[in-house]
Amino acid sequence: MAFLCVNAQNSGLTNTSASKFAKMSSTNIDAVKWTNGFWAERFSVYKDTMILSMWKTLDNPDISHSFRNFEVAAGEVDGEHWGPPFHDGDFYKWLESVASVYAITKDPKLDALMDRIIATIVKVQRADGYIHTPVIIAEMHKGIDTHKVDNTVVGTKVGDATKGAFNNRLNFETYNLGHLMMAGIIHKRATGKTTLFNAAVKATDFLCHFYETASAELARNAICPSHYMGVVEMYRATGNPRYLTLAKDLIDIRGMVENGTDDNQDRIPFRKQKQAMGHAVRANYLYAGVADVYAETGEKVLMDNLENIWTDITTRKMYVTGACGALYDGTSPDGTNYKPDSIQKVHQSYGRAYQLPNSTAHNETCANIGNMLFNWRMLQVTGDAKYADELETALYNSVLSGVSLDGKRFFYTNPLRISSDFPYTLRWPKERTEYISCFCCPPNTVRTLCEVQDYMYSTGKNTIWCNLYGGSQLDVLLNGKDKVKLTQATDYPWDGNIKITVENAPKGKAFALNLRIPEWCDKAVVKVNGQEFVSENKANTYTTVSREWKKGDVVELVLDMPVKLLESNPLVEETRNQTTVKRGPLVYCLEGMDIEGSKGIDNVMIPADIQFTTRKVSIAGSPVVVLDAKARLANEDSWKNTLYRTVGKSDKPVNITLIPYYAWGNRGKSDMTVWMPLVR
């Protein structure tokens, strides 16, 4: 759930434009607009259907009490609090997405809707800046005038007026406040209005006071640390040094906790952590927040640990789709002791190295978004293309998969295999639904996808980085003064032909275009005004084209985009001797309906020399490129009531069609698999 340089988490982006230790800065919130191609088509669904469809859900108390809780806490209607304690934060995420869309469309109906909602939200906030509807409503029912509660009594003993504030670590107050901070910042950037932003400032001041006076154990109640990102972004937005001090103190407090857990990443101090552990959403939010702190402070040990953790994730604990958090429930491999006997549970978490099951993969969409946020910040700080590559992998696969193509239904988890023969029921549904009892992922998905344009480009001194590709227009003030306008035309990710045209450039001043060459691209060609630009163009790097540009200059980037068969490290036991298919940034999968004769996903084997052909089709009204091929059938005997049997042989060919993983589950119920047996 969550910006490093100019956008937000809590949008996903941040405003590192003035960050002392960052190499890149984000573009303004309205700098990039989609014009054609993949993301223009997706954004039209998001702005016209997705955000308003979710508003109908959030505004219907018979389905979700999310907004109704604010109305009750504001005294506008009578009632009780209902729903999970993180409902407030979920609503702020959705509100941030509306502000991000408004920044692009300037739709007056969205502006009016936000004004109406914000007027209710600010009524809820206590005089001391605290805002959390479960506690506010409880205080109202006890006859407490919440607008007169003073923060000097925060954290006092049970029986006092504020006993509910931060009294239960599962109340998610700081998580909610972190998302309020980002929603306030994005709303101000989009509209110029400050009502919600001022509420966010008051909330940040409240947190500062709380952490300056609370014990380490009480402060530990802050789980799912979106507020790390939020507080740093508030520092960037206001320049208030107190906020940066708070952000640094948040890391220090983790090192003071006694009896911590891997689940909450506080069993050992962060400065001693070298591996990813515990709840994957909390972990990835923590890593993104620490990267924000590094961008402002340059503390070396923070970056050293983040790089070690990133390597641990990407080489031992991340799915091929960029998804994170293999286990729904499990036992910590590190926080378990046998003298004395104690076992620490972990929940929705990273598992052991190479522990990557497919059918039971949890892969919460929020964790996958957290992976994006972590990599975005590492990219902005270092300028290293490897972080952009992992961001893109998660975006196109395990984040896009979180919402149906029509923008109305959502996944909480993102497994890599679904089989109707699986012998027990998992916690979460196998189909996308409009409302999920744990509703954190849908608004986070909405927020992230409504802000993809903010990840497209970054800027630096005399430099524009092209991080992602899509038909778009960029208007930016380079170096804060030089007007640059670029248009990009491409059918990416369906093909690798990208054309960037200079529409405006400063006269007599050179600047560099840094073009990202993805890790999967074996051959890239760059041309400037039709002439090939000689450069190494190495995969997983940026190729720099620097010159004095003029209106009409054209840069062409051609990325070779073959279909590739991937295999996993043999230590990943679940996928040993199996393969998955990738083309460009997209991982592909096989649905049961796309097997000739409906033979079943367990009967399909992929020859090592398989030949694929591409074909453009429409799924649920959205254009996609599918891969057609002739595979082989395995032994078709039934496995019913059978655990082992003699190996059979079958060389029968079978026609299959693979679709992008993000598009599965949009044509009704079906078995699905990403990994398939490999025949060498």
Salt bridges, closest charged atoms under 4 A:
GLU41 OE1 - ARG42 NE 2.95
ASP48 OD1 - LYS47 NZ 2.97
GLU71 OE1 - ARG68 NE 2.76
GLU76 OE2 - LYS123 NZ 2.95
GLU80 OE1 - HIS141 ND1 3.46
ASP90 OD2 - HIS87 ND1 3.88
ASP90 OD1 - LYS93 NZ 3.17
GLU96 OE1 - ARG447 NH1 3.52
ASP111 OD1 - LYS193 NZ 3.05
ASP115 OD2 - LYS193 NZ 2.77
ASP128 OD2 - ARG126 NH2 2.74
GLU139 OE2 - ARG126 NH1 2.75
ASP145 OD2 - LYS148 NZ 3.98
GLU212 OE1 - ARG242 NH2 3.02
GLU217 OE2 - ARG220 NH1 3.36
GLU233 OE2 - ARG189 NH2 2.70
GLU233 OE1 - ARG236 NH1 2.98
ASP252 OD1 - ARG271 NH1 2.93
ASP262 OD1 - ARG267 NE 2.72
ASP263 OD2 - LYS345 NZ 3.50
ASP266 OD2 - ARG220 NE 2.90
ASP292 OD1 - ARG236 NH1 3.25
ASP292 OD2 - ARG377 NE 2.99
GLU296 OE2 - ARG236 NE 2.65
GLU299 OE2 - ARG271 NE 2.71
ASP304 OD2 - LYS300 NZ 2.69
ASP312 OD1 - ARG316 NH2 2.67
ASP312 OD2 - LYS317 NZ 2.80
ASP329 OD1 - HIS347 ND1 2.76
GLU364 OE1 - HIS362 NE2 3.84
ASP389 OD1 - ARG516 NH1 3.24
GLU392 OE1 - ARG516 NH2 2.84
ASP406 OD2 - ARG409 NH2 3.99
ASP482 OD1 - LYS509 NZ 2.97
ASP491 OD2 - LYS616 NZ 2.85
GLU503 OE1 - LYS551 NZ 3.63
ASP522 OD2 - LYS564 NZ 3.11
ASP553 OD1 - LYS550 NZ 3.04
GLU567 OE1 - ARG680 NH2 2.74
GLU591 OE1 - ARG667 NH2 2.70
ASP594 OD2 - ARG667 NH2 2.59
ASP602 OD1 - ARG417 NH2 2.27
ASP628 OD2 - ARG615 NE 2.63
GLU636 OE1 - LYS599 NZ 3.35
GLU636 OE2 - LYS652 NZ 3.79
